[in-house]
């Protein structure tokens, strides 16, 4: 132990520290993503057996489309049910029903999640390079073994962080239409327009002012003659 250069121990220790920091960064980003997802779907419960969501009012949101670019499944409630719901004002402003998106791939699935995973991978690269650079110069066999073992440890322990590079997108759903984000927004607008047109067929909706109905006394001639009997000459 005394024949080992302190710089070797410093390089090995710093590499392990960077490895731990990379995993902590990834874990923190994952927890934030989970909290954000719960905030967007607050009160809604996903049922994997049905591939559908249930809202706090016990209404179902069924899959409507799949976005292959963002790898998300979109679910939407029935417009007529959502528009008549007493909680619509605090749930959604859309007339085409409440929509929820779900990533079908495991973490990291979105661009923001992959960005945070990239930061963790960059820290791992630095953790590998540090002991490799420390190897440069006159080193004893024991020091080279220590630094080499550190590099191997960091490479093996960081293997889960590179999973998104090994993953191939598969599992495209076949029971829903494939739509991009623009197509989905256009479909939602068309659905809201259909709902507004459906409401406009009622006469009370088309009238700008309410019709007043006045109940008064019958005309004098009706009061004098009384009711008219059918069949009278």
C-alpha positions as CSV (number, residue, x, y, z in Angstrom):
1,X,0.0,0.0,0.0
2,X,2.8,2.4,0.8
3,X,4.4,1.9,-2.7
4,X,1.3,3.2,-4.5
5,X,1.3,6.8,-5.6
6,X,-1.4,8.9,-3.9
7,X,-2.4,10.2,-7.3
8,X,-3.5,6.7,-8.2
9,X,-5.8,6.4,-5.2
10,X,-7.1,9.9,-5.9
11,X,-7.8,9.0,-9.5
12,X,-9.6,5.7,-8.6
13,X,-11.6,7.4,-5.8
14,X,-12.6,10.3,-8.0
15,X,-13.8,7.9,-10.8
16,X,-16.0,6.0,-8.3
17,X,-17.3,9.3,-7.0
18,X,-18.3,10.3,-10.6
19,X,-20.0,7.0,-11.1
20,X,-22.1,7.4,-8.0
21,X,-22.9,11.0,-9.1
22,X,-24.1,9.8,-12.5
23,X,-26.5,7.3,-11.0
24,X,-27.8,9.9,-8.6
25,X,-28.4,12.3,-11.5
26,X,-30.3,9.7,-13.4
27,X,-32.3,8.6,-10.3
28,X,-33.3,12.3,-9.6
29,X,-34.3,12.9,-13.2
30,X,-36.4,9.7,-13.2
31,X,-38.2,10.7,-10.0
32,X,-39.0,14.2,-11.4
33,X,-40.4,12.6,-14.6
34,X,-42.6,10.3,-12.5
35,X,-43.9,13.3,-10.4
36,X,-44.6,15.2,-13.6
37,X,-46.5,12.3,-15.1
38,X,-48.6,12.0,-12.0
39,X,-49.3,15.7,-12.1
40,X,-50.6,15.5,-15.7
41,X,-52.7,12.5,-14.9
42,X,-53.7,13.4,-11.4
43,X,-56.8,11.5,-10.3
44,X,-56.8,9.3,-13.4
45,X,-56.0,5.5,-13.1
46,X,-54.5,3.5,-15.8
47,X,-55.7,-0.1,-16.3
48,X,-53.1,-2.1,-18.3
49,X,-55.6,-5.0,-18.8
50,X,-57.9,-2.7,-20.8
51,X,-55.3,-0.3,-22.0
52,X,-57.5,2.6,-20.9
53,X,-57.8,5.3,-18.2
54,X,-60.6,5.9,-15.7
55,X,-61.2,9.5,-14.6
56,X,-62.3,10.5,-11.1
57,X,-65.9,10.5,-12.3
58,X,-65.6,6.8,-13.3
59,X,-65.6,7.5,-17.0
60,X,-63.3,5.6,-19.4
61,X,-60.7,7.2,-21.7
62,X,-60.0,4.8,-24.6
63,X,-56.9,4.8,-26.9
64,X,-57.5,6.9,-30.0
65,X,-54.1,7.1,-31.8
66,X,-50.4,6.3,-31.6
67,X,-47.7,8.8,-32.3
68,X,-44.7,7.0,-33.7
69,X,-42.4,10.0,-33.6
70,X,-42.8,10.7,-29.9
71,X,-43.6,7.0,-29.1
72,X,-46.8,7.9,-27.1
73,X,-50.3,6.5,-27.0
74,X,-53.1,9.0,-26.8
75,X,-56.4,8.4,-25.0
76,X,-59.5,10.6,-25.1
77,X,-62.8,10.6,-23.3
78,X,-66.2,10.7,-25.0
79,X,-66.9,14.4,-25.9
80,X,-70.6,14.2,-24.9
81,X,-69.7,12.8,-21.5
82,X,-66.9,15.2,-20.8
83,X,-68.9,18.3,-21.9
84,X,-71.7,17.3,-19.5
85,X,-69.3,16.5,-16.6
86,X,-69.7,18.8,-13.6
87,X,-65.8,18.8,-13.2
88,X,-65.1,19.8,-16.8
89,X,-64.0,23.4,-15.9
90,X,-61.2,22.0,-13.7
91,X,-60.3,19.1,-16.0
92,X,-60.1,20.4,-19.6
93,X,-61.1,23.3,-21.8
94,X,-61.5,21.1,-24.9
95,X,-64.9,20.4,-26.3
96,X,-63.6,17.2,-27.9
97,X,-63.0,15.4,-24.6
98,X,-60.1,15.1,-22.1
99,X,-56.9,13.7,-23.6
100,X,-54.1,11.8,-21.8
101,X,-50.8,10.7,-23.3
102,X,-48.7,7.7,-22.2
103,X,-45.2,6.8,-23.1
104,X,-45.1,3.1,-24.2
105,X,-41.3,2.8,-23.8
106,X,-39.5,2.6,-20.4
107,X,-37.3,5.4,-19.1
108,X,-35.9,7.3,-20.8
109,X,-38.7,7.7,-23.4
110,X,-39.1,11.4,-24.1
111,X,-36.5,13.9,-25.4
112,X,-36.2,15.6,-22.0
113,X,-35.6,12.3,-20.3
114,X,-33.0,11.3,-22.9
115,X,-31.3,14.7,-22.3
116,X,-30.9,14.0,-18.6
117,X,-29.7,10.4,-19.3
118,X,-27.1,11.9,-21.7
119,X,-25.8,14.1,-18.9
120,X,-25.4,11.0,-16.7
121,X,-23.6,9.2,-19.5
122,X,-21.2,12.1,-19.9
123,X,-20.3,12.0,-16.3
124,X,-19.6,8.3,-16.7
125,X,-17.3,8.9,-19.7
126,X,-15.3,11.3,-17.5
127,X,-15.2,8.7,-14.8
128,X,-13.6,6.2,-17.2
129,X,-11.2,8.7,-18.7
130,X,-9.9,9.9,-15.3
131,X,-8.1,6.7,-14.3
132,X,-7.0,6.1,-17.9
133,X,-5.2,9.5,-18.0
134,X,-3.7,8.7,-14.6
135,X,-2.1,5.6,-16.1
136,X,0.1,7.8,-18.3
137,X,3.6,8.0,-17.0
138,X,5.9,5.6,-15.1
139,X,3.5,3.4,-13.1
140,X,4.2,0.2,-11.2
141,X,2.3,-3.0,-12.1
142,X,0.3,-2.7,-8.9
143,X,-0.8,0.9,-9.8
144,X,-1.8,-0.2,-13.2
145,X,-3.9,-3.0,-11.8
146,X,-5.6,-0.6,-9.4
147,X,-6.4,1.8,-12.2
148,X,-7.4,-0.9,-14.6
149,X,-9.7,-2.5,-12.1
150,X,-11.3,1.0,-11.5
151,X,-12.0,1.4,-15.2
152,X,-13.5,-2.1,-15.4
153,X,-15.7,-1.3,-12.3
154,X,-17.0,1.9,-13.7
155,X,-17.7,0.4,-17.1
156,X,-19.7,-2.5,-15.6
157,X,-21.6,-0.4,-13.1
158,X,-22.5,2.1,-15.7
159,X,-23.9,-0.5,-18.1
160,X,-27.6,0.2,-17.2
161,X,-27.2,3.9,-18.1
162,X,-26.5,3.0,-21.7
163,X,-29.7,0.9,-22.1
164,X,-31.4,3.5,-24.3
165,X,-28.7,3.1,-26.9
166,X,-29.2,-0.7,-27.0
167,X,-33.0,-0.4,-27.2
168,X,-34.8,-0.8,-30.6
169,X,-38.3,0.8,-30.9
170,X,-40.8,-2.0,-31.3
171,X,-44.3,-2.9,-30.3
172,X,-46.2,-0.5,-32.5
173,X,-49.9,-0.8,-31.5
174,X,-52.1,-2.2,-34.2
175,X,-55.5,-1.6,-32.7
176,X,-55.3,2.2,-33.0
177,X,-54.6,4.6,-36.0
178,X,-51.1,6.0,-36.3
179,X,-51.1,9.8,-36.0
180,X,-48.5,12.5,-35.4
181,X,-48.9,15.4,-33.1
182,X,-50.2,17.7,-35.8
183,X,-52.8,15.2,-37.0
184,X,-53.9,14.6,-33.4
185,X,-54.4,18.3,-32.8
186,X,-56.3,18.6,-36.0
187,X,-58.5,15.7,-35.1
188,X,-59.2,17.2,-31.7
189,X,-60.2,20.5,-33.2
190,X,-62.5,18.7,-35.7
191,X,-64.1,16.8,-32.8
192,X,-64.7,20.1,-30.9
193,X,-66.3,21.6,-34.0
194,X,-68.6,18.7,-34.4
195,X,-69.7,19.0,-30.8
196,X,-70.4,22.7,-31.1
197,X,-72.5,22.0,-34.2
198,X,-74.3,19.2,-32.5
199,X,-75.3,21.7,-29.7
200,X,-76.5,24.2,-32.2
201,X,-79.3,22.0,-33.4
202,X,-81.4,22.9,-30.3
203,X,-83.7,25.8,-30.7
204,X,-82.9,27.2,-27.3
205,X,-79.2,27.3,-28.3
206,X,-79.8,29.2,-31.5
207,X,-82.0,31.9,-29.9
208,X,-80.0,34.8,-28.6
209,X,-82.7,35.8,-26.1
210,X,-85.0,33.6,-24.1
211,X,-88.7,33.5,-25.2
212,X,-91.0,35.0,-22.6
213,X,-94.3,33.2,-22.0
214,X,-97.0,35.2,-20.3
215,X,-100.0,33.5,-18.7
216,X,-103.0,35.9,-18.4
217,X,-106.8,35.9,-18.4
218,X,-108.7,34.7,-21.5
219,X,-110.4,37.2,-23.8
220,X,-113.9,38.5,-22.8
221,X,-115.8,36.6,-25.5
222,X,-114.3,33.3,-24.3
223,X,-115.4,34.0,-20.8
224,X,-119.0,34.8,-22.0
225,X,-119.6,31.9,-24.3
226,X,-117.7,29.4,-22.3
227,X,-115.9,26.4,-23.8
228,X,-116.9,25.3,-27.3
229,X,-118.4,21.8,-27.5
230,X,-117.4,19.6,-30.4
231,X,-120.2,18.6,-32.7
232,X,-122.4,21.6,-31.9
233,X,-124.2,23.2,-34.9
